[in-house]
């Protein structure tokens, strides 16, 4: 689970560690306007993070976790390739909706090339019916 501290409010979202060096992939809207980012790992360890880069059009952000004490290893996920997905494929969405850790919802890929003119001029999106609630944003999807 990831918490973004804003001046007047705290926002929660999810992310996934994608490198041994502690890089985290999340959504742009989770960290947009963030003053401070603190990540809570699945084993309960809290780590501060800094925003390395963001892209509003694809709604992606890359974070860098602070190095854990004692050189402890960080769990990481392998990224798949979205071009391998097809309509009807089974998927899971994992995250922390409403701040509740370790939530999983299931569904299928409904469309592999959804164009959303109001969201991005250049991107085609994967549409799924797996429930994604506030706080799930940025979490991993598994097929």
Secondary structure, DSSP 8 states (H G I E B T S, - for coil): -EEEE-SS-EEEE--EE-STT-EEEE-HHHHTT-SEEEEE-TTS-EEEEEEEEEETTTTEEEEEE---GGG----------GGG--TT-EEEEEE-GGG-SSEEEEEEEEEEEEE-TTT-SS-EEEEE-S---TTTTT--EE-
